[in-house]
């Protein structure tokens, strides 16, 4: 009987540890957007219009959401900024005419990655947070960007 009790307690502890290690996916809304704000997100993969974009190890691409609706980041070569908003039902919108970028030139392969990144972002309309991973995607999932929180593996 005592061995059974310990087995049940150990199993419960393992399940609890697994549950906290892998939180369930959370749709980002206006009510919980603070969970992704003031954090640096590093781009890990892009699918643009159902086409996987091959990442370049030298392409440093980031995204940060401010509490004021502003977004900033690095798009391989240039810095960019713009705005976005989240609705109460999780709709992500990118208002305005696009992103403002610096105008530096870089190697053609990095400029190609930058164009794909800046084209993909405004095609997304929802954000899903899964632990230290952030996924931005279009409703039909033809465009998807996966980010990892900087410093988290």
N, C-alpha and C positions, 0 to 999 in steps of 0.2 A: 504494500500500500504506500509506504513511504517513498519507494523508488518511483512509483507512478506519479506521485505528487511532484517530485523533483522534475520528472520528465515533462509534465504539463507546464511547470513554471519555466523551464528552460525553453520549451517550444514557444511559449507566450513571449518571452524576452526576445527570442530570435525574430519572431513576427513583428514585434514592436520596433526592433532595430531596423528591419527591412522597410517598414512603413515610413519611418522618419528619414531613411537614407534616400529613398526614391519617392518624393512627394508626387501626388497625382498632377497631371497637366492642369493649368489654370488659364482660362481665357482672360486676357487683360481688358479691363473695363475702366471707365472713368473713376469708379469707386476704388479700384485697387492698383491703378497705374503707378502709384508710389513704389511698388515692388520692383519696377524696372528703371525708375528714375534715379539720377545721380549715381549711376553705375556705368562702367565702361564695358561695352560689348564688342568682342572681336569676331569678325566674320569667318566662318569655317567652310561654308558651302553655299552655292547659288544654283538654283534651277530657274531659268528665265524662259517663259513660254514653252515649257516642257523640254527644254534643252539644258542638260547639265553643263555648267561652265567649269572648265578645268581651272582649279585654283593654282596660283603661283606662290611659291614659298617666300618670294621677296615682296609680295603684295600685302602690305599692312593695311587692312580695311577695318574700320571701327565705326561704332555708332553709340551715341549717348543721348538719352532723353532728359531734358530739363523739366523742372516742376512748372515752368511757365509755358509749356507746349513747344518749346524750341528743341530742335534736334541738331546735333553737330557730329562731325566725324572726319575720318580720313578715308579717302577713296583711292587707295593705291599710291597716287602721286599728289593729288590736291586735297586740301581741306574743304569741307562743305558745311553749310548750315541751311536750315529751313524750319518748317513747323509741321506739326501733326496734332491730331486730337483723337481721343477715345470716347465713344459714346457709352451710355449706361448698359447697352446690350452687347458691347464688345466690338463695335465697328471702328476700325482704324481709318482715318482719312488724312490725306496729305494735301491740305489746301494750298492755294497759290499757284504760281507759274512754274514751280520746280524749286531746285536747290540753287543757292548761290555758292559758287566755287572760286577758289583761287585759280590762276591761269598758268600754272607751271606745266612745262612739257616734260615728258619722261620717255623711257623706252617704249616702243610700240606695243609690246606684249602687256606691259603694265597699264598703258592707256586703254587698251582693249578691255582689261578687267575692270578698270574704273568706269568705263561707259556701261558695261553690263550691270555693275553694282548700282549706278545712279539711275539706270532704266528700270531695274527690278524693284527698288524700294517703293516708288509710288504706285506700283501695280499691286502691292499688298494691301489687304483690308482687314486683317486680324493679326493679333499677336498672342502667342501661347507661351507661357512660362512653364518650364519643366526643370525644377531645381536651378542649376547654374546655366541652363540652356534656354535660349530665347529663339522661338521660331516665328518669323513673319511670313505670312502666306496670303495668296489670293484665295477667294472663295472657292474657285474650282481647283485649287492647288497646283495650277500650271506654273505658277511662280512662287518660289519658296527660298527664304534665306535663313540659314542656321547660324546662330551666334553663340559664343561661349563667354561667360562673364570673365573679364580679364583677371588673371591670377587664379582662376579656378579650373581644375582639370577634370 
